[in-house]
Each structure stands twice: as structure tokens, then as C-alpha cells.
Amino acid sequence: MKLGGFLLLVALLMLSSEVQELQAAVRPVKFPGTIGLCAEFCFGDDSCPSGQKCCSNGCGHSCQTAVPDVSRR
């Protein structure tokens, strides 16, 4: 890997770490009458830890533990 590509990868990993810390510090808002927290904690399955999926919670999105769909058996 070329040095420039390697440095870009390191910078992106550091930025990802900073974003995760900021997301943990955000206090989500729950409005009366809503179902979920109105905050975006993920932006797709790839932004969640292994075994979790980015799901709507009724007002925002958060990482949820994936469960098997038993209705398709």
C-alpha cells in the first residue's frame, strides 16, 4: 500500500473513533407521544458493531441486536 493511502486510512480510522465518542456524548431527545429516541446513532448496518443492525426506532435510528426471523421457517 502506498504511503498516502495508508495515511488516509489511518486518518479515517481516527475520525471514525472521534465520531463514535461524539455519538456517545449526545443526549437523545424523546418527545412526548413518540415511540423512539429522536437521534441518529447509526447510518447503516456497517456503522454498527458486529451482530447488530441499524434500525428505525420510531423517531431516529440506533444499532439493535439482530434476531433470526423465525416466521420464514
Chimera marker file (.cmm) of the C-alpha trace (Angstrom):
<marker_set name="trace">
<marker id="1" x="0.000" y="0.000" z="0.000" r="1" g="1" b="0" radius="0.5"/>
<marker id="2" x="1.342" y="3.417" z="-0.853" r="1" g="1" b="0" radius="0.5"/>
<marker id="3" x="2.172" y="5.774" z="1.996" r="1" g="1" b="0" radius="0.5"/>
<marker id="4" x="-0.569" y="8.267" z="1.019" r="1" g="1" b="0" radius="0.5"/>
<marker id="5" x="-3.231" y="5.569" z="1.050" r="1" g="1" b="0" radius="0.5"/>
<marker id="6" x="-2.011" y="4.278" z="4.381" r="1" g="1" b="0" radius="0.5"/>
<marker id="7" x="-2.093" y="7.765" z="5.929" r="1" g="1" b="0" radius="0.5"/>
<marker id="8" x="-5.609" y="8.318" z="4.576" r="1" g="1" b="0" radius="0.5"/>
<marker id="9" x="-6.735" y="5.029" z="6.122" r="1" g="1" b="0" radius="0.5"/>
<marker id="10" x="-5.238" y="6.000" z="9.498" r="1" g="1" b="0" radius="0.5"/>
<marker id="11" x="-6.929" y="9.419" z="9.335" r="1" g="1" b="0" radius="0.5"/>
<marker id="12" x="-10.323" y="7.846" z="8.532" r="1" g="1" b="0" radius="0.5"/>
<marker id="13" x="-9.998" y="5.368" z="11.398" r="1" g="1" b="0" radius="0.5"/>
<marker id="14" x="-9.175" y="8.196" z="13.801" r="1" g="1" b="0" radius="0.5"/>
<marker id="15" x="-12.140" y="10.225" z="12.517" r="1" g="1" b="0" radius="0.5"/>
<marker id="16" x="-14.441" y="7.222" z="12.966" r="1" g="1" b="0" radius="0.5"/>
<marker id="17" x="-13.282" y="6.898" z="16.564" r="1" g="1" b="0" radius="0.5"/>
<marker id="18" x="-13.998" y="10.582" z="17.205" r="1" g="1" b="0" radius="0.5"/>
<marker id="19" x="-17.491" y="10.304" z="15.698" r="1" g="1" b="0" radius="0.5"/>
<marker id="20" x="-18.315" y="7.317" z="17.913" r="1" g="1" b="0" radius="0.5"/>
<marker id="21" x="-17.199" y="9.255" z="21.005" r="1" g="1" b="0" radius="0.5"/>
<marker id="22" x="-19.368" y="12.212" z="19.996" r="1" g="1" b="0" radius="0.5"/>
<marker id="23" x="-22.366" y="9.964" z="19.400" r="1" g="1" b="0" radius="0.5"/>
<marker id="24" x="-21.959" y="8.502" z="22.889" r="1" g="1" b="0" radius="0.5"/>
<marker id="25" x="-21.905" y="12.016" z="24.363" r="1" g="1" b="0" radius="0.5"/>
<marker id="26" x="-25.106" y="13.138" z="22.610" r="1" g="1" b="0" radius="0.5"/>
<marker id="27" x="-28.158" y="13.172" z="24.826" r="1" g="1" b="0" radius="0.5"/>
<marker id="28" x="-31.042" y="11.944" z="22.697" r="1" g="1" b="0" radius="0.5"/>
<marker id="29" x="-34.371" y="13.757" z="22.840" r="1" g="1" b="0" radius="0.5"/>
<marker id="30" x="-37.621" y="11.876" z="23.351" r="1" g="1" b="0" radius="0.5"/>
<marker id="31" x="-40.663" y="13.931" z="22.547" r="1" g="1" b="0" radius="0.5"/>
<marker id="32" x="-43.997" y="13.176" z="24.253" r="1" g="1" b="0" radius="0.5"/>
<marker id="33" x="-46.095" y="10.784" z="22.192" r="1" g="1" b="0" radius="0.5"/>
<marker id="34" x="-43.165" y="9.428" z="20.169" r="1" g="1" b="0" radius="0.5"/>
<marker id="35" x="-42.060" y="5.833" z="20.082" r="1" g="1" b="0" radius="0.5"/>
<marker id="36" x="-38.256" y="6.064" z="19.954" r="1" g="1" b="0" radius="0.5"/>
<marker id="37" x="-35.356" y="8.371" z="20.630" r="1" g="1" b="0" radius="0.5"/>
<marker id="38" x="-35.101" y="11.185" z="18.103" r="1" g="1" b="0" radius="0.5"/>
<marker id="39" x="-31.392" y="10.810" z="17.400" r="1" g="1" b="0" radius="0.5"/>
<marker id="40" x="-29.337" y="9.195" z="14.670" r="1" g="1" b="0" radius="0.5"/>
<marker id="41" x="-26.909" y="6.760" z="16.311" r="1" g="1" b="0" radius="0.5"/>
<marker id="42" x="-26.116" y="4.893" z="13.080" r="1" g="1" b="0" radius="0.5"/>
<marker id="43" x="-26.225" y="5.464" z="9.340" r="1" g="1" b="0" radius="0.5"/>
<marker id="44" x="-26.353" y="1.906" z="8.019" r="1" g="1" b="0" radius="0.5"/>
<marker id="45" x="-25.535" y="-1.608" z="9.190" r="1" g="1" b="0" radius="0.5"/>
<marker id="46" x="-21.813" y="-1.032" z="8.568" r="1" g="1" b="0" radius="0.5"/>
<marker id="47" x="-21.759" y="1.679" z="11.266" r="1" g="1" b="0" radius="0.5"/>
<marker id="48" x="-22.922" y="-0.821" z="13.918" r="1" g="1" b="0" radius="0.5"/>
<marker id="49" x="-20.886" y="-3.366" z="15.880" r="1" g="1" b="0" radius="0.5"/>
<marker id="50" x="-20.756" y="-6.940" z="14.598" r="1" g="1" b="0" radius="0.5"/>
<marker id="51" x="-24.054" y="-8.779" z="15.089" r="1" g="1" b="0" radius="0.5"/>
<marker id="52" x="-26.119" y="-5.589" z="15.144" r="1" g="1" b="0" radius="0.5"/>
<marker id="53" x="-28.145" y="-3.758" z="12.509" r="1" g="1" b="0" radius="0.5"/>
<marker id="54" x="-29.057" y="-0.090" z="12.097" r="1" g="1" b="0" radius="0.5"/>
<marker id="55" x="-32.828" y="0.040" z="12.703" r="1" g="1" b="0" radius="0.5"/>
<marker id="56" x="-35.509" y="2.685" z="12.922" r="1" g="1" b="0" radius="0.5"/>
<marker id="57" x="-36.729" y="3.139" z="16.486" r="1" g="1" b="0" radius="0.5"/>
<marker id="58" x="-39.776" y="5.178" z="15.527" r="1" g="1" b="0" radius="0.5"/>
<marker id="59" x="-38.097" y="8.572" z="15.511" r="1" g="1" b="0" radius="0.5"/>
<marker id="60" x="-34.395" y="8.010" z="14.781" r="1" g="1" b="0" radius="0.5"/>
<marker id="61" x="-32.037" y="5.100" z="14.130" r="1" g="1" b="0" radius="0.5"/>
<marker id="62" x="-29.989" y="3.007" z="16.556" r="1" g="1" b="0" radius="0.5"/>
<marker id="63" x="-27.945" y="-0.204" z="16.490" r="1" g="1" b="0" radius="0.5"/>
<marker id="64" x="-30.034" y="-3.197" z="17.548" r="1" g="1" b="0" radius="0.5"/>
<marker id="65" x="-29.039" y="-6.808" z="18.130" r="1" g="1" b="0" radius="0.5"/>
<marker id="66" x="-30.030" y="-8.877" z="15.127" r="1" g="1" b="0" radius="0.5"/>
<marker id="67" x="-32.518" y="-11.682" z="15.812" r="1" g="1" b="0" radius="0.5"/>
<marker id="68" x="-33.354" y="-14.530" z="13.428" r="1" g="1" b="0" radius="0.5"/>
<marker id="69" x="-36.642" y="-14.263" z="11.536" r="1" g="1" b="0" radius="0.5"/>
<marker id="70" x="-38.443" y="-17.411" z="12.705" r="1" g="1" b="0" radius="0.5"/>
<marker id="71" x="-41.568" y="-16.662" z="10.638" r="1" g="1" b="0" radius="0.5"/>
<marker id="72" x="-39.759" y="-17.747" z="7.452" r="1" g="1" b="0" radius="0.5"/>
<marker id="73" x="-39.152" y="-21.310" z="8.593" r="1" g="1" b="0" radius="0.5"/>
<link id1="1" id2="2" r="1" g="1" b="0" radius="0.2"/>
<link id1="2" id2="3" r="1" g="1" b="0" radius="0.2"/>
<link id1="3" id2="4" r="1" g="1" b="0" radius="0.2"/>
<link id1="4" id2="5" r="1" g="1" b="0" radius="0.2"/>
<link id1="5" id2="6" r="1" g="1" b="0" radius="0.2"/>
<link id1="6" id2="7" r="1" g="1" b="0" radius="0.2"/>
<link id1="7" id2="8" r="1" g="1" b="0" radius="0.2"/>
<link id1="8" id2="9" r="1" g="1" b="0" radius="0.2"/>
<link id1="9" id2="10" r="1" g="1" b="0" radius="0.2"/>
<link id1="10" id2="11" r="1" g="1" b="0" radius="0.2"/>
<link id1="11" id2="12" r="1" g="1" b="0" radius="0.2"/>
<link id1="12" id2="13" r="1" g="1" b="0" radius="0.2"/>
<link id1="13" id2="14" r="1" g="1" b="0" radius="0.2"/>
<link id1="14" id2="15" r="1" g="1" b="0" radius="0.2"/>
<link id1="15" id2="16" r="1" g="1" b="0" radius="0.2"/>
<link id1="16" id2="17" r="1" g="1" b="0" radius="0.2"/>
<link id1="17" id2="18" r="1" g="1" b="0" radius="0.2"/>
<link id1="18" id2="19" r="1" g="1" b="0" radius="0.2"/>
<link id1="19" id2="20" r="1" g="1" b="0" radius="0.2"/>
<link id1="20" id2="21" r="1" g="1" b="0" radius="0.2"/>
<link id1="21" id2="22" r="1" g="1" b="0" radius="0.2"/>
<link id1="22" id2="23" r="1" g="1" b="0" radius="0.2"/>
<link id1="23" id2="24" r="1" g="1" b="0" radius="0.2"/>
<link id1="24" id2="25" r="1" g="1" b="0" radius="0.2"/>
<link id1="25" id2="26" r="1" g="1" b="0" radius="0.2"/>
<link id1="26" id2="27" r="1" g="1" b="0" radius="0.2"/>
<link id1="27" id2="28" r="1" g="1" b="0" radius="0.2"/>
<link id1="28" id2="29" r="1" g="1" b="0" radius="0.2"/>
<link id1="29" id2="30" r="1" g="1" b="0" radius="0.2"/>
<link id1="30" id2="31" r="1" g="1" b="0" radius="0.2"/>
<link id1="31" id2="32" r="1" g="1" b="0" radius="0.2"/>
<link id1="32" id2="33" r="1" g="1" b="0" radius="0.2"/>
<link id1="33" id2="34" r="1" g="1" b="0" radius="0.2"/>
<link id1="34" id2="35" r="1" g="1" b="0" radius="0.2"/>
<link id1="35" id2="36" r="1" g="1" b="0" radius="0.2"/>
<link id1="36" id2="37" r="1" g="1" b="0" radius="0.2"/>
<link id1="37" id2="38" r="1" g="1" b="0" radius="0.2"/>
<link id1="38" id2="39" r="1" g="1" b="0" radius="0.2"/>
<link id1="39" id2="40" r="1" g="1" b="0" radius="0.2"/>
<link id1="40" id2="41" r="1" g="1" b="0" radius="0.2"/>
<link id1="41" id2="42" r="1" g="1" b="0" radius="0.2"/>
<link id1="42" id2="43" r="1" g="1" b="0" radius="0.2"/>
<link id1="43" id2="44" r="1" g="1" b="0" radius="0.2"/>
<link id1="44" id2="45" r="1" g="1" b="0" radius="0.2"/>
<link id1="45" id2="46" r="1" g="1" b="0" radius="0.2"/>
<link id1="46" id2="47" r="1" g="1" b="0" radius="0.2"/>
<link id1="47" id2="48" r="1" g="1" b="0" radius="0.2"/>
<link id1="48" id2="49" r="1" g="1" b="0" radius="0.2"/>
<link id1="49" id2="50" r="1" g="1" b="0" radius="0.2"/>
<link id1="50" id2="51" r="1" g="1" b="0" radius="0.2"/>
<link id1="51" id2="52" r="1" g="1" b="0" radius="0.2"/>
<link id1="52" id2="53" r="1" g="1" b="0" radius="0.2"/>
<link id1="53" id2="54" r="1" g="1" b="0" radius="0.2"/>
<link id1="54" id2="55" r="1" g="1" b="0" radius="0.2"/>
<link id1="55" id2="56" r="1" g="1" b="0" radius="0.2"/>
<link id1="56" id2="57" r="1" g="1" b="0" radius="0.2"/>
<link id1="57" id2="58" r="1" g="1" b="0" radius="0.2"/>
<link id1="58" id2="59" r="1" g="1" b="0" radius="0.2"/>
<link id1="59" id2="60" r="1" g="1" b="0" radius="0.2"/>
<link id1="60" id2="61" r="1" g="1" b="0" radius="0.2"/>
<link id1="61" id2="62" r="1" g="1" b="0" radius="0.2"/>
<link id1="62" id2="63" r="1" g="1" b="0" radius="0.2"/>
<link id1="63" id2="64" r="1" g="1" b="0" radius="0.2"/>
<link id1="64" id2="65" r="1" g="1" b="0" radius="0.2"/>
<link id1="65" id2="66" r="1" g="1" b="0" radius="0.2"/>
<link id1="66" id2="67" r="1" g="1" b="0" radius="0.2"/>
<link id1="67" id2="68" r="1" g="1" b="0" radius="0.2"/>
<link id1="68" id2="69" r="1" g="1" b="0" radius="0.2"/>
<link id1="69" id2="70" r="1" g="1" b="0" radius="0.2"/>
<link id1="70" id2="71" r="1" g="1" b="0" radius="0.2"/>
<link id1="71" id2="72" r="1" g="1" b="0" radius="0.2"/>
<link id1="72" id2="73" r="1" g="1" b="0" radius="0.2"/>
</marker_set>
